[in-house]
Amino acid sequence: MNSACHTLSILKSKGVLSRIGRGLYINRANGITPRCVEIIPWILRGNEYYFGLNAAANYWGLTPQMPRGYYVIYLAETDAERKRTSRWYAELEEKQRYREKMQDEKEEEEEERKNAKEFALD
């Protein structure tokens, strides 16, 4: 167990992992954010919660539209729970911005390749 903790600690200090809860880490290196519905139970363990707005409609198959953001409604019982949830939210928000930036860069590269190809054909 010590070696696993040590490895997690090293990866966290190098910025590869971010700890967002007890025993819960996000891999910052791969640009993949876990699905909100998979990690909410870990973050809000013991609290009652529900997904609201578009996230709930998509989850239950009422709309094909993917939510741009997830709205989770819950009542934190202590300051520690509020802080833990705020930290988790900030990490996911940062991860989402990174993913959007990477997607934008990829689209720009594809557009540049397409333009270069069209220019070469002319």
Protein Blocks (a to p, Z undefined) as FASTA:
>chain_A
ZZmmmmmmmmmmnomaccfbehiacdfknopacdfklmmmmmmgoiacddehjllmmmno
pafbdcfbdcdddddfbfklmmmmmmmmmmmmmmmmmmmmmmmmmmmmmmmmmmmmmmmm
ZZ
